[in-house]
């Protein structure tokens, strides 16, 4: 269902996490090397900057215009030979603006630079078609606008991304951050996330199915 919701062709390219924060951290630690150069917008959430600081990344910020939208026409000027990734929030909670992710990805693609998109504020609020947008990595949370329970999130990858890097980071994260609940129940955070997602999306599917049955419309 998550694959259908975000239009991801291969469900196996979606990795479940124990929250949106873990999803974003895992994505950054997987695809941003320590000390590398990255470009961000000035709309990123605080934990994104914190992780980049821990990675000692050299950050160049794409400023916003007078309407708090990224200055898209200035992005290409910031890209250098050593730029490893573009980190981009898909939306801003302070303004409600949604970033034109398709436009940013098109520019990045011309320079063979991956885009790590933070969709924690937009998943469930706007239609998301990752096949059309072209984001190489897209992180989301099950809470907030998807209105799911806490502690669930996920990462969507394009085929071109090295999934082994992400799998390694997620495995290390599970080993390192085994929470007290997991110790008591004998399951890891990722297992908890999978269980929560299964229950939540089943309920969401049934609600959508019932509504579609009454109106004759497709579910998604």
C-alpha positions as CSV (number, residue, x, y, z in Angstrom):
1,X,0.0,0.0,0.0
2,X,2.9,2.4,0.7
3,X,4.2,1.7,-2.8
4,X,0.8,2.6,-4.3
5,X,0.5,5.6,-2.1
6,X,3.8,7.1,-3.3
7,X,3.8,5.4,-6.7
8,X,6.9,3.3,-6.1
9,X,7.1,0.6,-8.8
10,X,9.0,-1.9,-6.6
11,X,7.7,-2.4,-3.0
12,X,11.0,-3.9,-2.1
13,X,12.6,-0.5,-2.5
14,X,10.7,0.8,0.5
15,X,12.5,0.3,3.9
16,X,10.5,0.7,7.1
17,X,12.0,2.5,10.0
18,X,11.1,3.2,13.6
19,X,10.1,6.8,12.8
20,X,10.6,9.6,10.3
21,X,13.6,10.9,12.2
22,X,15.3,7.5,12.0
23,X,14.5,7.4,8.3
24,X,16.2,10.8,7.6
25,X,19.2,10.0,9.7
26,X,19.7,6.6,8.1
27,X,19.4,8.1,4.6
28,X,21.9,10.8,5.3
29,X,24.4,8.5,7.0
30,X,24.1,6.1,4.1
31,X,24.5,8.5,1.2
32,X,26.5,11.5,2.6
33,X,30.1,10.6,3.2
34,X,31.9,12.3,6.1
35,X,33.3,15.7,5.2
36,X,31.6,15.7,1.8
37,X,29.9,18.7,0.1
38,X,26.1,18.9,0.1
39,X,23.5,21.4,-0.9
40,X,20.4,22.0,1.2
41,X,17.5,24.5,1.2
42,X,16.9,26.8,4.1
43,X,13.7,24.9,4.8
44,X,15.2,21.8,6.4
45,X,14.2,20.6,9.8
46,X,16.7,21.0,12.7
47,X,17.6,17.3,13.0
48,X,18.7,17.3,9.4
49,X,21.3,20.1,10.0
50,X,22.4,18.3,13.2
51,X,23.1,15.1,11.4
52,X,25.0,16.9,8.6
53,X,27.0,18.6,11.3
54,X,27.9,15.3,12.9
55,X,29.0,14.1,9.4
56,X,31.2,17.2,9.2
57,X,29.5,17.9,5.8
58,X,30.4,21.1,4.0
59,X,26.9,22.6,3.5
60,X,25.9,25.1,0.9
61,X,22.4,26.5,1.4
62,X,20.0,27.4,-1.4
63,X,18.3,30.5,-0.2
64,X,14.6,31.2,-0.5
65,X,12.9,34.0,-2.4
66,X,10.6,36.7,-0.9
67,X,7.8,34.1,-0.8
68,X,9.9,31.5,1.1
69,X,10.3,29.3,-1.9
70,X,13.6,27.9,-3.0
71,X,15.4,30.1,-5.5
72,X,15.4,27.3,-8.1
73,X,17.2,29.4,-10.8
74,X,20.2,29.7,-8.5
75,X,20.6,26.0,-7.7
76,X,22.8,25.1,-10.7
77,X,25.2,27.8,-9.7
78,X,25.8,26.1,-6.4
79,X,26.7,22.7,-7.8
80,X,30.4,22.0,-8.0
81,X,32.5,19.0,-9.0
82,X,32.7,17.9,-5.4
83,X,28.9,18.1,-4.6
84,X,27.9,14.7,-3.4
85,X,24.1,15.2,-2.8
86,X,21.3,17.6,-2.6
87,X,19.2,17.4,0.6
88,X,15.8,18.9,0.2
89,X,12.7,19.3,2.4
90,X,9.6,18.6,0.3
91,X,7.5,21.0,2.5
92,X,7.8,23.7,5.1
93,X,5.5,23.7,8.2
94,X,6.0,27.4,8.9
95,X,4.7,28.6,5.5
96,X,2.8,25.6,4.1
97,X,4.8,25.8,0.9
98,X,5.5,22.7,-1.1
99,X,8.9,22.5,-2.8
100,X,8.9,21.7,-6.6
101,X,10.8,18.5,-6.1
102,X,10.5,17.5,-9.7
103,X,12.3,20.7,-10.8
104,X,15.1,20.2,-8.3
105,X,15.6,16.5,-9.3
106,X,15.7,17.5,-13.0
107,X,18.6,19.9,-12.3
108,X,20.4,17.4,-10.1
109,X,20.0,14.6,-12.7
110,X,21.9,16.7,-15.3
111,X,24.9,16.6,-12.9
112,X,24.4,13.0,-11.8
113,X,23.8,14.1,-8.2
114,X,21.4,12.2,-6.0
115,X,18.5,14.0,-4.2
116,X,17.7,13.1,-0.7
117,X,14.2,14.4,-0.1
118,X,12.5,14.9,3.3
119,X,8.8,14.1,2.9
120,X,8.0,14.0,6.6
121,X,5.7,17.0,6.4
122,X,4.1,16.3,3.0
123,X,3.3,12.5,3.0
124,X,-0.4,12.3,3.4
125,X,-0.9,16.1,2.8
126,X,-0.3,16.2,-0.9
127,X,-0.3,13.7,-3.7
128,X,3.2,12.2,-4.1
129,X,4.3,10.5,-7.3
130,X,7.9,9.5,-6.8
131,X,8.2,8.1,-10.3
132,X,7.4,11.5,-11.7
133,X,9.3,13.5,-9.1
134,X,12.5,11.6,-9.5
135,X,13.8,11.8,-6.0
136,X,16.6,9.2,-5.4
137,X,15.8,8.9,-1.7
138,X,12.5,9.9,-0.1
139,X,11.9,9.8,3.6
140,X,8.5,9.9,5.3
141,X,6.8,9.4,8.6
142,X,3.6,7.5,9.3
143,X,2.4,10.1,11.8
144,X,1.8,13.8,11.1
145,X,-0.4,14.1,8.0
146,X,-0.7,10.3,7.5
147,X,-2.3,10.3,11.0
148,X,-0.7,7.0,12.0
149,X,0.8,6.1,15.3
150,X,4.2,7.3,16.5
151,X,7.3,5.2,15.8
152,X,6.7,4.4,12.1
153,X,8.5,5.8,9.1
154,X,10.1,4.7,5.9
155,X,12.6,5.3,3.1
156,X,11.9,4.9,-0.6
157,X,14.9,4.3,-2.9
158,X,15.3,4.5,-6.6
159,X,16.9,1.4,-8.3
160,X,20.1,3.4,-9.0
161,X,20.9,3.8,-5.3
162,X,23.0,1.3,-3.5
163,X,20.6,-0.4,-1.1
164,X,23.3,-2.3,0.7
165,X,24.6,1.0,2.2
166,X,21.2,1.7,3.7
167,X,20.6,-1.8,4.9
168,X,24.0,-1.7,6.7
169,X,23.2,1.6,8.4
170,X,19.7,0.4,9.4
171,X,21.1,-2.8,10.9
172,X,23.7,-0.9,12.9
173,X,21.0,1.5,14.1
174,X,18.8,-1.3,15.3
175,X,21.8,-2.9,17.2
176,X,22.8,0.5,18.7
177,X,19.4,1.9,19.6
178,X,17.7,-1.2,21.0
179,X,15.1,0.6,23.1
180,X,13.7,-0.5,26.5
181,X,10.4,-1.6,25.0
182,X,12.3,-3.8,22.5
183,X,14.3,-5.3,25.4
184,X,11.1,-6.1,27.2
185,X,9.2,-7.5,24.2
186,X,12.2,-9.1,22.5
187,X,11.7,-7.3,19.2
188,X,13.7,-4.6,17.5
189,X,12.4,-1.1,16.6
190,X,12.2,-2.1,12.9
191,X,10.0,-5.0,13.8
192,X,7.8,-2.8,15.8
193,X,7.6,-0.4,12.8
194,X,6.6,-3.2,10.5
195,X,3.9,-4.4,12.8
196,X,2.5,-0.8,13.2
197,X,2.6,-0.2,9.5
198,X,0.8,-3.4,8.7
199,X,-2.0,-2.6,11.1
200,X,-2.2,1.1,10.1
201,X,-2.2,0.6,6.3
202,X,-4.7,-2.2,6.6
203,X,-7.0,0.1,8.4
204,X,-6.4,2.9,6.0
205,X,-7.0,0.6,3.0
206,X,-10.3,-0.6,4.5
207,X,-11.5,2.9,5.0
208,X,-10.6,3.9,1.5
209,X,-12.1,0.7,0.1
210,X,-15.4,1.3,1.9
211,X,-15.5,4.9,0.6
212,X,-14.6,3.8,-2.9
213,X,-17.3,1.1,-2.8
214,X,-20.0,3.8,-2.1
215,X,-18.7,6.3,-4.7
216,X,-17.5,3.9,-7.4
217,X,-14.1,5.6,-7.5
218,X,-10.7,3.9,-7.4
219,X,-9.0,3.5,-4.0
220,X,-5.8,5.4,-5.1
